[in-house]
Amino acid sequence: METSGSFGSTRRKRRKRLHLYLIDDDYNTFDNVMYALQQVLPMCNELLAEQMAMIVHNAGEAEIYSGFGNDVYIKYAQLQKLGLNVDIKTK
């Protein structure tokens, strides 16, 4: 019985989790930040958006979303289009 030599050579590439950070700025109001977060992020209600805005205001930046690949890049582009200062990092 013959076996193919390529059986063990096919490996999947491990996907990296990307983290989306919101960075504090002096020109966006709390209402603008809260509106943008509610429009773009899934499961983000008014209370959660307000809490995230306060954390970013006090700490300077905070992780607001994490995921894989295109999903994070789409959220990044949408938040930038709404005027927020965001960054993508890997841990």
N, C-alpha and C positions, 0 to 999 in steps of 0.2 A: 504494500500500500504506500503510495507516494503522497507526500504532503508538500504544499506550496511553501516556499521560503518567505513569502511576503506576508504570512499570517500575523506575525508579531511586529511587523514594521509599521503598521498603520496605527498611528496614535492620534488621539483627539487633542486639539490645542485647548488649553485651559483658558476659560474666559475670565477676564479681570473685572472686578466690581469697581465701578466708577462712583465717585461721591461729588455731589453738586453742592457748592457752598455759596451762600449769599453774603456779600460783603457790604458793610455799612458805608453810606455816603451822606453828604450834607444836602443833597438837592431833591431826594425823594421823600415825600411825606409818608406818615404811617398809613394813611388811607390808601395811597397809591400802592405801597408795598403789599398791604393786605389784599387789595383787589387783585393784583397780579398773581399772588400766591394762590388765591382761591380759583382763579381762572385756569392756571397751568397745572397745579399739583393735584393728583387724585386724592380723594379723601381729606381734603383740607377745607375745614369749615371756618367760620369767622373767628371763633375762639382760638383755634390752633394757629391761624394766620397772625392774630394779634400777639400770641405768645412767641411765635418765631420772630416777629418784627422786634419785639422787646429784647429778646436774647441777642439778636444781631446788633441792636442799638447799644446794648451794654457791653458786649464782648468784642465787638468789631467784626466778627464773622461767625457763621454757624452752618453746620451741615443741614441742608433742608431736604435732600433727596439722595437716594443711592439706587443703582441698578446696573444693567449691563448694556454696553454698546450704544446702539442708535437711540434707545429710549432716553438715555441721559442727555445725549447731544440734541435731541429734539426739544426737551425741556429747557436746556441751556439757551438755545436759539430763541425760543418763545419768550423767556424771561428777559433776554437782552433786547428783544424787539419792543417789550413793554417798558424798557428804560432802566431795568435793574442791573446792578453790578454783580455778576456771578462768575464763578470759577469752577473748573473741574479738576479734581485731584484723585490720585490713587493712594491708598494707604500702604 
